[in-house]
């Protein structure tokens, strides 16, 4: 039981670090031009949508991993 719990926590931290790296290296430099004064707002909205999508994907991955670990533990 402890090893699967530690595996889950390790996967959670890896996903958080990868998500932070993606946000800083890929989302940070995105800039939109050609919309005048509202270019910064449109760029921010695009970054927010991508970041929220990544968070939802990470939550789904962790949920599937948690269910798999607990089902495995209940069988044994």
C-alpha positions as CSV (number, residue, x, y, z in Angstrom):
1,X,0.0,0.0,0.0
2,X,2.8,2.5,0.9
3,X,4.6,2.0,-2.4
4,X,1.5,2.7,-4.5
5,X,0.7,5.8,-2.4
6,X,4.3,7.0,-2.8
7,X,4.0,6.3,-6.6
8,X,0.8,8.4,-6.7
9,X,2.4,11.3,-4.8
10,X,5.5,11.1,-7.1
11,X,3.3,11.2,-10.2
12,X,1.4,14.2,-8.7
13,X,4.6,16.1,-8.2
14,X,6.0,15.2,-11.6
15,X,2.8,16.5,-13.2
16,X,2.9,19.7,-11.2
17,X,6.5,20.3,-12.2
18,X,5.9,19.5,-15.9
19,X,2.8,21.8,-15.9
20,X,4.8,24.6,-14.3
21,X,7.6,24.2,-16.8
22,X,5.1,24.2,-19.7
23,X,3.4,27.4,-18.3
24,X,6.7,29.2,-17.9
25,X,8.5,28.1,-21.1
26,X,5.7,27.8,-23.6
27,X,2.8,29.9,-22.3
28,X,4.8,32.8,-20.9
29,X,6.3,34.1,-24.2
30,X,3.0,34.0,-26.1
31,X,2.1,37.4,-27.4
32,X,-0.7,38.4,-29.8
33,X,-0.4,41.5,-32.0
34,X,-2.7,43.1,-34.5
35,X,-5.7,43.8,-32.2
36,X,-4.6,47.3,-31.0
37,X,-5.1,48.0,-27.4
38,X,-6.8,44.7,-26.6
39,X,-3.9,42.5,-27.7
40,X,-2.7,41.9,-24.2
41,X,-6.2,40.9,-23.1
42,X,-6.6,38.4,-26.0
43,X,-3.2,37.0,-25.3
44,X,-4.1,36.6,-21.6
45,X,-7.3,34.9,-22.4
46,X,-5.6,32.4,-24.7
47,X,-3.0,31.7,-22.0
48,X,-5.7,31.2,-19.3
49,X,-7.7,28.8,-21.5
50,X,-4.6,26.7,-22.2
51,X,-3.6,26.7,-18.6
52,X,-7.1,25.7,-17.4
53,X,-7.1,22.9,-20.0
54,X,-3.8,21.6,-18.8
55,X,-5.1,21.6,-15.2
56,X,-8.2,19.6,-16.2
57,X,-6.1,17.1,-18.1
58,X,-3.7,16.8,-15.1
59,X,-6.7,16.2,-12.8
60,X,-8.1,13.5,-15.1
61,X,-4.8,11.8,-15.2
62,X,-4.4,11.8,-11.5
63,X,-8.0,10.6,-11.0
64,X,-7.4,7.7,-13.3
65,X,-4.1,6.8,-11.6
66,X,-5.8,7.0,-8.2
67,X,-8.7,4.7,-9.3
68,X,-6.2,2.2,-10.8
69,X,-4.1,2.2,-7.6
70,X,-7.1,1.7,-5.3
71,X,-8.6,-1.0,-7.5
72,X,-5.3,-2.8,-7.4
73,X,-5.1,-2.5,-3.6
74,X,-8.7,-3.8,-3.2
75,X,-7.9,-6.9,-5.3
76,X,-4.9,-7.9,-3.2
